[in-house]
Amino acid sequence: MIKENQIIKIEKASYLGGYKIKLAFNDKSEQSIDFYPFLSNSLNPLIRKYLDEKKFKEYELDDGDLEWNDYDLCFPIADLYENTIRP
């Protein structure tokens, strides 16, 4: 859990295969997140387009945030830090 006044940023993102990305945070913690349940359960075609693995692998880190296509898809840093991405 993020503590009060704690600023969390992603320092490194490593593609693990499929729809999994390992994130390393500035407090030295790490999370391996499987985005498949979220993507596959979405009814929104703007989200489902990232089921195309080629598009999914085009993520970037921007000032400590994980994002796709200039923030077309992104997640709250607290959800990534706590690995609570839900479908």
Secondary structure as UniProt FT lines:
FT   TURN            4..5
FT   STRAND          10..17
FT   TURN            18..19
FT   STRAND          20..25
FT   TURN            26..27
FT   STRAND          30..34
FT   HELIX           36..41
FT   HELIX           45..48
FT   HELIX           49..51
FT   HELIX           53..56
FT   TURN            57..58
FT   STRAND          59..62
FT   TURN            63..64
FT   STRAND          65..68
FT   TURN            69..72
FT   STRAND          73..74
FT   HELIX           77..81
FT   TURN            82..83
//
